[in-house]
Amino acid sequence: MAVFSATRLDSRESAFFQRECEYIKTRTYDAKPPLLKGLSLVPQASGIPAGTTEITFRRYMEAGRAKLIANYAKDFPRVDVFGSEETVKVKDLGDSYGYNIREIRESALTGKRLDQRRATAARNAIERDLNEYTLLSNKKAGTYGILDFPGLTETTLPADGTGGSKTWASKDVDKIIRDINIMLGSVIEPSKGVETPDTLLMPLNVYSALQSRRLGDTESSLIKYITDNFPMFKKIDWLNELNAIGAGGTRRVMVGCFDDMHCENQIVNQFEQGEVQQEGMEFQVPCMASTAGVIVYYPGAFAFADGV
């Protein structure tokens, strides 16, 4: 049986390939990423050491109240703090790209650069997964996403649109504004005003409809009206992932406090490229990232409504 050894590049070809790999890695990091809103929506946790395999987070609740006391009183009321603990495991994501001997030699001979699009495709594939892990829970991996994290407040909006529908397309402006106030109230009232959502998210088709919908005979859109009349919203935006994640595959609208005090994205290692590895007639570059999904520290600061 014949035994084949790996084909090797000569010194000139090898030097060319090494320079190209460094160039491609740099250009890939500088490449414009795809529109992945989850990665910019949820703040990135800082200070997680590389190599972390699991992340434990704790939630605390205060109990007890003070009271009026008399002189020489001894019955001071006792207050305490109760906590719960949960651990999520860090999961690795990986892919690779490569070039064969012929492509490397042809590029070295002609002085042309190797195709960088493969490296960019590898980066984009991993970042799409990171974005998905940020937004949606993954049962197989055991990670949580921001849009369906356990314990978020679910609100039920009135079905008083045309034909008894909950959809905003079937409701007039006053009812849509009321629905937004219902979601806000489901966060603000239980927390006694401690939590006030700063972000309103909706599916793209709902956002587009509100953006094109005019108030009476004016040129003002409903989105602008909401922006002007709900000053607590620092961000009003759309997410494709909200389009069918509601009960029964319906559309979901969400409000919440999207700052690092309330939620963080647990990406332990961002996209990185390993050393070049030769396999037969091909040189491969392994790529990876690692994440534990999202942790919402105060689920009560978020609320959603399905069926819009």
C-alpha positions as CSV (number, residue, x, y, z in Angstrom):
1,M,0.0,0.0,0.0
2,A,1.4,3.4,-1.0
3,V,2.0,6.0,1.7
4,F,1.6,9.6,0.7
5,S,3.3,12.4,2.6
6,A,2.1,15.9,2.8
7,T,3.2,18.1,0.0
8,R,5.4,21.0,1.2
9,L,5.7,24.6,0.0
10,D,9.2,25.8,-0.9
11,S,10.7,28.6,1.1
12,R,9.4,31.4,-1.3
13,E,5.9,29.9,-1.3
14,S,5.9,29.4,2.4
15,A,7.0,33.0,3.1
16,F,4.3,34.3,0.8
17,F,1.7,32.1,2.5
18,Q,2.7,33.2,6.0
19,R,2.4,36.9,5.0
20,E,-0.9,36.3,3.4
21,C,-2.3,34.6,6.5
22,E,-1.3,37.5,8.7
23,Y,-2.9,39.9,6.2
24,I,-6.1,37.9,6.0
25,K,-6.4,37.6,9.7
26,T,-6.1,41.4,10.1
27,R,-8.5,42.2,7.3
28,T,-11.0,39.7,8.7
29,Y,-11.1,41.4,12.0
30,D,-11.5,44.8,10.2
31,A,-14.2,43.5,7.9
32,K,-17.7,45.1,8.3
33,P,-19.8,42.6,10.2
34,P,-23.3,41.5,9.1
35,L,-26.3,43.1,10.7
36,L,-26.4,41.2,13.9
37,K,-28.4,43.4,16.3
38,G,-28.3,41.1,19.3
39,L,-24.5,41.6,19.7
40,S,-25.0,45.4,20.0
41,L,-28.3,45.2,21.9
42,V,-27.1,43.3,25.0
43,P,-24.0,44.7,26.8
44,Q,-20.9,42.5,26.8
45,A,-19.8,41.2,30.1
46,S,-16.2,42.2,30.9
47,G,-13.5,40.5,32.9
48,I,-14.4,36.9,32.1
49,P,-11.0,35.0,31.9
50,A,-10.2,33.0,28.8
51,G,-10.7,29.3,29.5
52,T,-13.7,29.8,31.8
53,T,-15.9,26.7,31.5
54,E,-18.9,27.8,33.5
55,I,-20.4,31.0,34.9
56,T,-22.3,31.2,38.2
57,F,-24.6,34.2,38.9
58,R,-26.6,35.0,42.0
59,R,-29.9,36.9,42.4
60,Y,-30.7,38.6,45.7
61,M,-33.9,39.7,47.3
62,E,-34.2,41.9,50.4
63,A,-36.9,41.0,53.0
64,G,-38.1,42.9,56.1
65,R,-39.0,46.5,57.0
66,A,-38.2,49.0,59.6
67,K,-40.8,50.3,62.2
68,L,-41.3,53.0,64.7
69,I,-39.6,52.2,68.0
70,A,-40.0,53.5,71.6
71,N,-37.3,54.5,74.0
72,Y,-35.4,51.5,75.4
73,A,-37.0,49.3,72.7
74,K,-35.4,45.8,72.2
75,D,-37.7,44.4,69.5
76,F,-35.9,45.8,66.5
77,P,-37.3,44.2,63.4
78,R,-35.0,41.9,61.6
79,V,-34.2,42.3,57.9
80,D,-32.4,39.8,55.7
81,V,-31.2,39.0,52.2
82,F,-32.1,35.9,50.4
83,G,-30.3,34.7,47.3
84,S,-30.6,32.1,44.6
85,E,-27.7,30.7,42.5
86,E,-27.6,29.3,39.0
87,T,-24.7,28.1,36.8
88,V,-24.5,28.1,33.0
89,K,-21.8,26.3,31.1
90,V,-19.6,27.9,28.4
91,K,-20.0,26.4,25.0
92,D,-17.5,26.5,22.1
93,L,-18.4,27.4,18.5
94,G,-16.0,26.5,15.7
95,D,-15.5,26.4,11.9
96,S,-12.6,26.6,9.5
97,Y,-11.5,27.8,6.1
98,G,-8.6,26.8,3.9
99,Y,-6.5,26.9,0.7
100,N,-5.1,24.1,-1.3
101,I,-1.6,23.8,-2.6
102,R,-2.5,24.8,-6.1
103,E,-4.3,28.1,-5.0
104,I,-1.3,29.1,-2.9
105,R,1.3,28.4,-5.7
106,E,-0.8,30.2,-8.3
107,S,-1.2,33.3,-6.0
108,A,2.5,33.3,-5.2
109,L,3.4,33.0,-8.9
110,T,1.1,35.8,-10.1
111,G,1.6,38.0,-7.0
112,K,-2.1,38.0,-6.3
113,R,-3.6,37.9,-2.8
114,L,-5.4,34.8,-1.6
115,D,-9.2,35.1,-1.5
116,Q,-10.0,36.7,1.9
117,R,-13.8,36.0,1.5
118,R,-13.4,32.5,3.0
119,A,-12.0,33.9,6.2
120,T,-14.8,36.5,6.3
121,A,-17.3,33.8,5.7
122,A,-15.9,31.8,8.7
123,R,-16.1,34.9,10.9
124,N,-19.6,35.7,9.8
125,A,-20.8,32.1,10.5
126,I,-19.5,32.2,14.0
127,E,-20.9,35.7,14.7
128,R,-24.3,34.7,13.4
129,D,-24.3,31.9,16.0
130,L,-23.2,34.2,18.7
131,N,-26.0,36.6,17.8
132,E,-28.5,33.7,17.9
133,Y,-27.2,32.6,21.3
134,T,-27.6,36.2,22.5
135,L,-31.2,36.5,21.5
136,L,-32.7,33.0,21.9
137,S,-32.3,30.2,24.4
138,N,-30.8,27.0,23.3
139,K,-32.0,23.9,25.1
140,K,-29.3,21.6,23.7
141,A,-26.5,23.9,24.8
142,G,-28.3,24.9,28.1
143,T,-27.9,28.6,27.4
144,Y,-30.4,31.5,27.7
145,G,-31.3,34.3,25.3
146,I,-32.5,37.7,26.1
147,L,-35.9,37.4,24.2
148,D,-37.1,34.3,26.0
149,F,-35.1,34.3,29.3
150,P,-37.0,32.5,32.1
151,G,-38.9,34.8,34.4
152,L,-39.6,37.7,32.1
153,T,-43.0,39.3,32.7
154,E,-45.6,38.1,30.2
155,T,-48.5,40.6,29.6
156,T,-51.7,39.9,27.8
157,L,-52.9,42.7,25.6
158,P,-56.7,43.2,24.9
159,A,-58.1,41.5,21.8
160,D,-60.1,44.6,20.8
161,G,-58.8,45.2,17.3
162,T,-60.8,44.6,14.2
163,G,-62.4,41.1,14.5
164,G,-61.3,40.7,18.1
165,S,-57.6,40.7,17.1
166,K,-54.6,41.6,19.2
167,T,-52.5,42.7,16.2
168,W,-51.5,46.4,16.1
169,A,-52.4,46.4,12.4
170,S,-56.0,46.0,13.4
171,K,-56.0,48.6,16.2
172,D,-56.2,52.4,16.1
173,V,-53.5,54.7,17.5
174,D,-55.1,55.1,20.9
175,K,-55.2,51.3,21.5
176,I,-51.6,50.8,20.4
177,I,-50.5,53.5,22.8
178,R,-52.6,51.9,25.5
179,D,-50.9,48.5,24.8
180,I,-47.5,50.1,25.2
181,N,-48.5,51.6,28.5
182,I,-49.8,48.2,29.6
183,M,-46.4,46.6,29.0
184,L,-44.6,49.5,30.7
185,G,-47.0,49.3,33.7
186,S,-46.2,45.6,34.1
187,V,-42.6,46.5,34.9
188,I,-43.0,49.9,36.6
189,E,-45.9,49.1,39.0
190,P,-44.6,45.9,40.6
191,S,-41.2,47.5,41.1
192,K,-42.8,50.7,42.5
193,G,-41.0,52.7,39.9
194,V,-37.5,51.3,40.6
195,E,-37.5,49.7,37.1
196,T,-38.3,51.8,34.0
197,P,-37.8,50.1,30.6
198,D,-35.5,52.1,28.3
199,T,-36.0,50.0,25.1
200,L,-39.0,49.0,23.0
201,L,-38.4,46.2,20.5
202,M,-40.8,44.8,17.8
203,P,-40.7,42.6,14.7
204,L,-39.5,44.4,11.5
205,N,-43.0,44.2,9.8
206,V,-44.7,45.7,12.9
207,Y,-42.0,48.5,13.0
208,S,-42.3,49.2,9.3
209,A,-46.1,49.5,9.6
210,L,-45.8,52.0,12.5
211,Q,-43.2,53.9,10.7
212,S,-45.4,54.3,7.6
213,R,-48.6,55.0,9.5
214,R,-49.4,58.7,9.7
215,L,-51.3,60.4,12.5
216,G,-54.4,61.9,10.9
217,D,-53.6,64.4,8.2
218,T,-50.1,65.1,9.6
219,E,-46.7,64.0,8.3
220,S,-45.8,62.6,11.7
221,S,-45.5,58.8,11.8
222,L,-46.7,56.7,14.7
223,I,-43.0,55.7,15.5
224,K,-42.2,59.4,15.9
225,Y,-45.2,60.0,18.1
226,I,-44.1,57.1,20.3
227,T,-40.5,58.4,20.4
228,D,-41.8,61.9,21.4
229,N,-44.3,60.8,24.0
230,F,-42.4,58.1,25.7
231,P,-39.1,59.8,26.7
232,M,-38.0,56.8,28.8
233,F,-37.3,55.0,25.6
234,K,-33.7,55.5,24.6
235,K,-34.1,53.0,21.8
236,I,-37.0,51.9,19.6
237,D,-36.0,49.2,17.2
238,W,-36.9,46.0,15.3
239,L,-35.6,42.5,15.5
240,N,-36.3,39.8,13.0
241,E,-36.1,37.2,15.7
242,L,-39.3,38.6,17.3
243,N,-41.4,37.7,14.3
244,A,-42.5,34.2,15.3
245,I,-41.2,33.4,18.8
246,G,-44.5,34.2,20.5
247,A,-47.0,31.6,21.7
248,G,-48.3,29.7,18.6
249,G,-45.7,31.3,16.4
250,T,-47.1,34.8,16.8
251,R,-45.2,38.1,16.8
252,R,-43.8,39.4,20.1
253,V,-43.2,43.0,21.3
254,M,-40.8,43.6,24.2
255,V,-39.8,46.3,26.6
256,G,-36.9,46.2,29.0
257,C,-33.8,47.7,30.7
258,F,-31.0,46.9,28.3
259,D,-28.0,48.0,30.4
260,D,-25.2,46.1,32.1
261,M,-26.9,46.4,35.5
262,H,-29.8,44.3,34.2
263,C,-28.4,42.0,31.5
264,E,-25.1,40.9,30.1
265,N,-23.9,38.8,27.2
266,Q,-21.5,36.2,28.4
267,I,-19.2,35.8,25.4
268,V,-16.0,34.5,26.9
269,N,-13.9,34.4,23.7
270,Q,-14.8,36.5,20.6
271,F,-14.0,35.2,17.2
272,E,-10.4,34.1,16.9
273,Q,-8.3,32.2,14.4
274,G,-5.8,29.5,15.2
275,E,-2.5,28.5,13.6
276,V,-2.5,27.2,10.1
277,Q,-2.7,23.4,9.9
278,Q,-1.8,21.2,6.9
279,E,-4.0,18.3,6.1
280,G,-2.9,16.5,2.9
281,M,-3.0,19.0,0.0
282,E,-4.8,21.7,2.0
283,F,-3.9,24.2,4.6
284,Q,-6.7,24.9,7.1
285,V,-7.2,27.7,9.6
286,P,-9.5,26.7,12.6
287,C,-11.7,29.4,14.0
288,M,-13.6,29.5,17.2
289,A,-15.5,31.5,19.9
290,S,-17.1,30.6,23.1
291,T,-20.3,31.8,24.9
292,A,-22.5,31.1,27.9
293,G,-25.5,33.0,26.4
294,V,-27.1,35.8,28.2
295,I,-27.7,36.4,31.9
296,V,-30.6,38.6,32.9
297,Y,-30.0,39.7,36.5
298,Y,-33.4,41.3,37.0
299,P,-36.1,39.5,34.9
300,G,-38.8,41.8,36.3
301,A,-37.3,44.7,34.4
302,F,-38.4,43.1,31.2
303,A,-41.9,42.4,29.8
304,F,-43.3,41.1,26.5
305,A,-46.6,40.6,24.8
306,D,-47.5,38.1,22.1
307,G,-49.9,38.3,19.2
308,V,-49.2,41.8,17.9
